[in-house]
Amino acid sequence: MVTRGVVLVPEDLTLGDWPERAARAGLTTIGIHHPTSPRAVVDWIQADAGRRFLEACKRLGLEVEYELHAMGELLPRSLFDRSPEFFRMDASGRRNPDSNCCPSSPEALELIAGNAVAISRTLKPTTGRYFLWGDDGLPWCACPTCRELSPSDQALLVENRVIRALREIDARAALAHLAYTDTLPPPKSVKPEPGVFLEYAPIRRRYDAPYAEQADPSQPDGLHLLDANLQVFPAETAQVLEYWLDVSLFSKWKRPAVKLPWRRDVLEADVATYGSRGIRHVTSFAVYVDAEYRRRYGEPEFLDEYGAVLAAYRKPDGPD
C-alpha cells in the first residue's frame, strides 16, 4: 500500500511517542483530525506540542495530513444575519445556519474557497492532499436549485470550487471527496474536477466480519457503495478511511474507552478486498489510543500488526 496511515486527534498525542510507534510499525502517514474546528488544530500546531510532533515526523520520514470537518469555519455562521442566502435551506423553506451551506450560491462558494486557502497555508499537508470536509453527517441544502441534487452532488460542487483555489497556491494539490454517511452514495449529477479524489469512510459497516461479506444492498454502508463510487472516481487516487483501530467508535465516543476489539483476520480480508479494487491508499482512525488507553490496557500491540498487514499487501500480479 502506498499510504499506510492512522488518523489521530491532538489529545491522542499524550502518548508522546506516537510518531516513533507509527514509524516502527511501517506506517507512512499520520493524519490529524478535529471533529469541528480547524482553528483548534492550527492553535495546536503552532504551540510547542504541535511543533514537537511535526519535528518528530520530519525526522522519522512520516508524512503529515489534516483531516477536518471544516465547513463551520469555511463559512462562518456569524455571517448568517448579513447573508442568509449563503446558508442551506431546510425542508420547511427557511434558511438555516446549522450546517453546511447553499452550494448554489456562487458568493458562498467564493468565500468557502478563500477560507480554505487561508486555513491551508498553515495546515499544509506534506503530501499535497487536503481534507476539508462538510459538517459531520449533517444536512445539506433543500433550496429550489439544490433540492434536486443529492448530498454527494452538493458536497462535490463545493469541492470542485475549493480545488481550483487550492491549486492556485499549491500546483500539486488534491482534495478529498468524503464519502461518508449521507454522502456515501456516489454523486450522479456533478463530475469531479481534476484533483478531487475519493475518500471512502464506511462508518456504519460491521467490524465483526470482513467487508466482502457486506456487499448486499441491504447492509448499511455496504461494499456495493464503494464499487459505485469507483465508477465516478479513479481507484488509483482513492483512499479508504477505515475504523479498524478507532477506539472512540467502539467506545461510542464516550470515555472511559473500551479495549479495542482487534480482529487481524478482518483487517487482512479487508485489505485484500480494497487492494483487489486497485486502492493503494489506506488509513484508519485510531482515536483514544492515547496515554490513558495504555495505562488501562497495556501496550497497543495491534498497531504493529496493522502496519505489518498493510505493508505485506501485494498486487495479485506482483509487488505493490
Number of C-alpha atoms within 10 A of each C-alpha: 22 14 19 23 29 26 26 24 20 19 14 19 19 14 16 14 12 20 24 16 16 22 18 14 21 21 28 22 25 26 21 21 22 19 13 18 15 25 14 13 21 15 12 16 19 13 11 11 15 17 13 14 20 17 14 16 21 14 11 15 14 22 18 23 22 24 23 22 22 25 23 21 17 25 25 14 20 11 13 16 9 8 12 18 20 26 28 26 24 17 12 8 12 13 20 19 23 16 21 28 32 28 27 20 15 13 14 21 23 16 15 27 22 18 20 23 21 13 17 20 13 13 22 17 18 14 13 16 19 25 22 22 24 26 19 17 13 12 18 28 27 21 22 11 12 19 15 13 21 21 24 23 22 25 24 25 21 24 29 21 18 24 24 20 19 24 16 11 12 16 11 12 21 22 25 23 29 25 25 20 18 15 22 23 20 25 23 12 13 17 14 18 15 12 20 25 24 26 26 23 22 22 16 13 18 15 16 11 15 18 21 16 13 17 16 13 11 9 14 16 23 21 20 17 19 23 16 14 21 19 10 16 20 14 20 14 17 22 22 22 23 23 23 23 26 22 25 21 19 17 15 10 13 12 10 12 20 17 17 21 13 19 16 14 12 17 22 16 17 19 22 20 16 20 21 13 13 16 22 23 21 23 26 21 24 24 23 29 27 21 18 15 20 14 9 12 12 11 12 16 11 16 20 16 16 24 20 16 20 26 18 12 16 15 13 10 6 6 9 13
